[in-house]
């Protein structure tokens, strides 16, 4: 339950425009900022990246369909015409709910942003379920860096396989042409499907000593079904469609170890006995599990709450924190009524919080509970194949694929990005080509180098 709160219009109290600080430039942060466009407030959006990321399409960046710019427009450009909004690049390191101050760092500089209202929409990162050491060999799918690194690894694997074939290293060829995707949720299913499309269509005629069609795509999940949040009929159809494409779907398979040259999986045999299997595979994609931003725990510690297993902070029904109606937490960071970690929850939550802030500004009662309207779920399997679940309506095949295209196109920010994305889709899905096949060593190794430098600095 959330208590109704009536406040005095804030300009009468402070003498200046109310200050709304937003943390994060994802769906929650950006939509909150845009919803405040006509409000008589000063908006400061602080984010650790310079772009708004359309995360559901990261796998298409990783597989060469889209460029990073098409799904990650500059936040500053998106909000350039919103005169009451200031965009600040920096990583938030502290939130003092008593002083009402946010602290952020950018390189060697640290700065503070005082607020009257705060919207925390810092999202979530990849989780390796307590085995962060796996990340070095199995990158996640949460950032542009992740996608570009995976693009380098995926296309690079075929290049290395060609060299190995020329030199007669058959075992190396097999390991290089085996791609393992961990996690059979929408991201994992979509990635597995695109790896098949890439090897069977785009690269099919580009090599002389290997046949990309021989690539082995393995999809692993510890759960008993793919797409666990969908109806069982859609789960069954998706698994069948993937297997028809040639994907080796392994369910009830738990990853126990990952290294540079392979992955170890624990499964249960037909006799009911557990066994471990080593899969030689140079390229691994981690699409399983998320962990909320550490800011959730930072806030929880200050208001006497405990975060859940995914690091999310329990919020009141109106998305605020106990004793702090001026602090709103939206999206993947918030735990409320088992709401899913999808874009629509963040978008609708952000709009709800803005409505509550506007009520507070006008001195009206606040505390209205957030009501999530489920617009359905979708996932692509491959070219011309998708599934969609909207309430009791379940679609599969080409019609679902068209619906998927339309919905995703609508939520891409900016006409220019929508147009270029549509062109890229036409080239990739109607033809065989993929415009974004350029890879560099920096894509693959830069993150390791940066992490090593950070380790050295911490040791000094």
Number of C-alpha atoms within 10 A of each C-alpha: 9 15 14 13 14 14 13 13 16 17 14 10 9 10 8 11 16 21 18 24 26 27 28 26 27 25 27 30 28 24 18 29 26 18 15 21 17 10 16 14 19 19 27 21 25 26 24 17 18 18 22 23 26 22 17 17 22 26 26 21 22 29 24 27 25 25 22 21 16 21 25 22 20 17 22 19 13 15 18 13 10 16 11 17 21 16 19 18 18 22 19 21 13 15 21 13 16 9 9 15 17 21 17 22 16 13 7 5 8 13 11 13 16 17 22 18 23 28 27 27 30 29 28 21 17 20 19 20 13 7 11 11 12 22 17 14 18 26 21 26 27 20 17 23 19 22 24 26 24 26 25 23 26 24 20 19 20 22 15 16 25 22 15 19 17 14 10 12 13 13 12 18 23 19 20 27 28 21 26 26 24 27 24 27 21 22 25 27 27 21 28 30 23 22 23 23 21 24 21 18 16 19 18 16 13 10 13 10 14 21 18 23 18 14 23 20 24 19 24 26 24 19 16 12 20 27 23 14 13 20 13 13 9 21 17 13 15 24 21 14 18 21 12 10 17 17 22 17 21 21 18 15 22 19 20 14 14 21 17 14 15 21 22 17 20 17 19 14 10 7 6 8 8 10 10 15 13 14 17 21 25 24 25 27 24 23 26 22 16 19 19 26 21 18 22 26 19 17 22 20 13 12 15 8 17 15 20 15 10 17 22 26 27 22 20 21 17 24 28 25 20 15 8 13 22 19 22 26 32 29 30 28 28 30 23 17 10 7 13 15 17 13 18 19 22 28 20 22 27 29 21 23 29 23 17 25 26 18 18 22 21 15 15 16 15 20 21 18 18 17 12 15 9 13 11 14 17 23 24 25 26 22 16 16 19 25 24 23 18 12 10 8 8 17 17 20 19 14 15 21 23 14 16 19 17 12 12 14 17 11 12 21 19 15 11 12 18 18 14 15 20 16 13 21 19 14 15 21 16 11 11 15 19 20 12 17 16 12 18 14 11 13 17 19 14 14 15 12 12 11 11 12 12 11 11 10 9 8 7 5
